[in-house]
């Protein structure tokens, strides 16, 4: 059994070595493919759905993405399978990465995010394009030598399970939460992320819980109505809001820690909380007062 496992890993290493000789042009293409499931891409793109497409769906997608990331991080910590470059020192990763290998977070996120994104439009061309994107993202992780093929396949499978469960149960879960008393929801929203951040103080989990808190609080206090927008207005909203998202995301990292908190973990939690609550609450207030003068209407 151990010999078969060793041979299986060696076979996958051979596949990875094939890509090691590819030129910089191919590497750039692989990095772009991988970018379509990166943290910074999601931070930039999910607000577009929240602000300019459908607020309620955007919040639902944001929470789903966070749950997907939390599940992936949990599985990785349980299995603790090393990345290819740590097994074969002759393999050079084409992207700086950290953490464990199995399953691929990018492949898993590709299925979840692009799958639910395609469901917003329900057109076969969109489904076809998103399936192609899912494949390209997974392929790029192997080509960049940061994952084994098994990691990618497992990521696709876990992502598909999460996506199917989302489509099956999201309506029932949303109704249950909506029917809870507002004070109970508020207490739950505050206590749960803070408790999980304290219990599991890894950098990734602290980041996720900070975003959870910001998204949930923003959704609780924000009006659920969507704007009645033209395409140009939607792009103006997105561009204006995104400038501030990026300013907060980058700028808060540059603030010296000693000016704010002595604990880096607390400031990390707060940074991501501030960015997410801007996206889900304060941005909409800003749009109301300074761009559309409270010109909201239900679709």
C-alpha positions in Angstrom: 0.0 0.0 0.0 2.8 2.4 1.0 4.6 1.5 -2.2 1.5 2.2 -4.4 1.1 5.6 -2.7 4.7 6.4 -3.3 4.4 5.5 -7.0 1.2 7.5 -7.3 2.9 10.6 -5.8 5.9 10.1 -8.1 3.6 9.9 -11.1 2.1 13.3 -10.1 5.6 14.8 -9.6 6.4 13.7 -13.2 3.4 15.6 -14.4 4.5 18.7 -12.5 8.0 18.5 -13.8 6.7 18.8 -17.4 5.6 22.3 -16.6 8.9 23.4 -15.1 10.5 24.2 -18.5 7.6 26.4 -19.7 8.5 29.9 -20.7 7.6 33.1 -18.8 4.7 33.7 -21.2 3.0 30.5 -20.1 3.8 31.2 -16.5 2.1 34.6 -16.8 -1.0 32.9 -18.3 -1.1 30.4 -15.5 -0.8 33.2 -12.9 -3.7 35.0 -14.5 -5.8 31.8 -14.4 -5.0 31.3 -10.8 -5.8 34.9 -10.0 -9.5 34.3 -10.9 -9.8 32.5 -7.5 -7.4 34.6 -5.5 -8.3 36.5 -2.3 -7.6 39.9 -4.0 -9.8 39.0 -6.9 -12.7 38.0 -4.7 -12.3 41.2 -2.6 -12.6 43.2 -5.8 -15.3 41.2 -7.6 -17.8 40.2 -4.8 -18.5 43.9 -4.0 -19.6 44.3 -7.7 -22.3 41.7 -7.1 -23.3 43.3 -3.8 -23.5 46.9 -5.1 -24.5 46.6 -8.7 -26.2 43.3 -9.3 -28.2 42.0 -6.4 -27.5 42.9 -2.7 -29.1 39.9 -1.1 -27.5 37.4 -3.5 -24.2 39.2 -3.1 -24.3 38.9 0.7 -25.2 35.2 0.3 -22.3 34.6 -2.1 -19.9 36.4 0.3 -20.9 34.2 3.2 -20.7 31.1 1.0 -17.1 32.1 -0.1 -16.1 32.5 3.5 -17.6 29.1 4.5 -15.8 27.5 1.6 -12.5 29.0 2.7 -13.1 27.9 6.3 -13.8 24.3 5.2 -10.7 24.2 3.0 -8.5 25.5 5.8 -10.0 23.0 8.2 -9.4 20.0 5.9 -5.8 21.2 5.2 -5.0 21.4 8.9 -6.4 17.9 9.5 -4.6 16.2 6.6 -1.4 18.3 6.6 -0.2 17.0 3.2 2.9 18.9 2.0 3.2 20.8 -1.3 5.2 19.4 -4.2 8.3 21.5 -3.7 8.7 20.1 -0.2 8.6 16.5 -1.4 10.9 17.1 -4.4 13.4 19.9 -3.8 14.2 20.1 -7.5 10.7 21.4 -8.2 10.5 25.2 -8.1 7.1 26.7 -7.3 6.2 29.6 -9.7 4.1 31.4 -7.1 4.8 32.2 -3.4 2.4 30.1 -1.3 2.1 28.9 2.3 0.3 26.2 4.2 -0.6 22.7 3.2 -1.5 21.3 -0.2 -4.6 19.0 0.1 -7.2 20.0 -1.1 -6.5 22.9 -3.5 -8.2 26.0 -2.1 -8.2 27.7 -5.5 -9.8 24.7 -7.3 -12.4 24.4 -4.5 -13.2 28.2 -4.6 -13.4 28.1 -8.4 -16.2 25.6 -8.3 -18.1 27.4 -5.5 -17.7 31.0 -6.6 -18.0 30.6 -10.3 -20.7 28.0 -10.0 -23.0 30.3 -7.9 -22.0 33.3 -10.1 -23.3 31.4 -13.2 -26.6 30.7 -11.4 -27.3 34.5 -11.3 -27.7 34.5 -15.1 -28.9 31.0 -15.9 -27.6 31.1 -19.5 -25.9 28.1 -21.0 -23.1 30.3 -22.4 -22.3 31.6 -18.9 -22.3 28.0 -17.6 -19.9 26.9 -20.3 -17.5 29.8 -19.6 -17.6 29.3 -15.9 -16.9 25.5 -16.3 -13.9 26.5 -18.5 -12.7 28.9 -15.8 -13.0 26.2 -13.1 -10.8 23.9 -15.2 -8.2 26.5 -16.0 -7.9 27.6 -12.4 -7.3 24.0 -11.3 -4.9 23.3 -14.2 -2.9 26.4 -13.3 -2.3 25.3 -9.8 -0.5 22.1 -11.1 1.3 24.1 -13.8 2.6 26.6 -11.2 3.9 23.6 -9.2 2.0 24.6 -6.0 -0.4 21.6 -6.0 -0.5 18.0 -7.0 -3.2 16.9 -9.5 -4.9 15.0 -6.6 -5.2 18.3 -4.7 -7.0 19.9 -7.6 -9.4 17.0 -8.1 -10.2 16.9 -4.4 -10.8 20.6 -4.4 -13.2 20.3 -7.3 -15.1 17.5 -5.5 -15.3 19.4 -2.2 -16.4 22.6 -4.0 -19.1 20.7 -5.9 -20.4 19.2 -2.7 -20.5 22.7 -1.0 -22.2 24.1 -4.1 -24.9 21.4 -4.2 -25.6 21.8 -0.5 -25.9 25.6 -1.0 -28.4 25.3 -3.8 -30.4 22.7 -1.8 -30.5 24.4 1.6 -29.8 28.1 1.2 -33.4 29.2 1.0 -34.4 27.3 4.2 -31.4 28.6 6.1 -32.0 32.2 5.1 -35.7 31.9 6.1 -34.7 30.5 9.5 -32.3 33.3 10.1 -34.7 36.0 8.9 -37.4 34.6 11.3 -35.1 34.9 14.3 -35.7 37.9 16.6 -33.4 40.8 15.6 -31.6 40.9 19.0 -30.9 37.2 18.9 -29.4 37.5 15.4 -27.3 40.4 16.6 -26.0 38.5 19.6 -25.3 35.4 17.5 -23.5 37.5 14.8 -21.2 39.1 17.3 -20.5 36.2 19.6 -19.8 33.4 17.0 -17.0 35.0 14.9 -15.2 36.4 17.9 -15.4 33.1 19.7 -14.1 31.2 16.7 -11.3 33.7 16.3 -10.2 33.2 19.9 -10.5 29.4 19.8 -8.6 29.0 16.5 -6.2 31.9 16.4 -4.5 31.1 13.0 -4.0 34.0 10.7 -6.4 32.6 8.1 -9.1 32.0 10.6 -8.8 35.4 12.2 -9.1 37.0 8.7 -12.2 34.9 7.9 -13.9 35.7 11.2 -13.2 39.4 10.8 -14.9 39.3 7.4 -17.8 37.2 8.7 -18.5 39.8 11.4 -18.4 42.7 8.9 -20.6 40.9 6.3 -23.2 39.7 8.8 -23.4 43.1 10.7 -23.6 44.9 7.4 -26.4 42.7 6.1 -28.3 43.0 9.4 -28.4 46.8 9.5 -28.4 47.6 5.7 -31.6 47.9 3.7 -32.1 44.9 1.5 -33.5 46.8 -1.5 -31.4 46.9 -4.7 -30.7 50.1 -6.6 -32.6 50.8 -9.9 -29.5 51.4 -12.0 -28.5 51.8 -15.6 -25.3 50.0 -16.7 -23.3 53.3 -16.4 -24.6 54.0 -12.9 -23.7 50.4 -11.8 -20.1 50.9 -13.1 -19.8 54.3 -11.4 -21.0 52.8 -8.1 -18.5 49.9 -8.4 -15.5 52.1 -9.4 -16.1 54.6 -6.6 -16.6 51.9 -4.0 -13.7 49.8 -5.1 -11.3 52.7 -4.8 -12.1 52.9 -1.1 -12.1 49.1 -0.7 -8.5 49.0 -2.1 -7.5 52.0 -0.1 -8.7 50.4 3.1 -7.3 46.9 2.2 -3.8 48.4 1.4 -3.8 51.4 3.7 -4.8 49.6 6.9 -1.8 47.2 6.4 0.6 50.2 6.4 -0.5 51.5 9.8 2.2 50.7 12.4 0.9 48.1 14.8 2.0 50.0 17.9 -0.3 52.9 17.0 -3.4 50.6 17.2 -3.0 47.3 19.0 -0.2 45.5 20.6 -1.5 42.2 19.3 -1.2 41.6 15.5 -4.0 39.1 15.6 -6.5 41.7 17.0 -5.5 44.3 14.3 -5.7 41.6 11.6 -9.3 40.8 12.7 -10.2 44.5 12.8 -8.7 45.2 9.4 -10.8 42.7 7.6 -13.8 43.6 9.6 -13.5 47.3 8.5 -13.1 46.4 4.9 -16.1 44.0 4.9 -18.4 46.3 6.8 -17.6 49.1 4.4 -18.6 46.8 1.5 -21.8 45.6 3.1 -23.0 48.6 4.9 -21.2 52.0 4.8 -20.7 51.9 1.1 -24.4 51.8 0.5 -25.0 54.7 2.9 -22.4 56.6 0.9 -24.0 55.8 -2.4 -27.4 56.9 -1.0 -26.2 60.3 0.2 -23.6 61.3 -2.3 -24.3 59.5 -5.6 -28.0 58.7 -5.9 -29.6 60.9 -3.2 -31.5 58.0 -1.7 -32.8 56.9 -5.1 -33.5 53.3 -4.2 -36.3 51.1 -5.6 -37.2 47.5 -5.3 -36.8 45.5 -8.5 
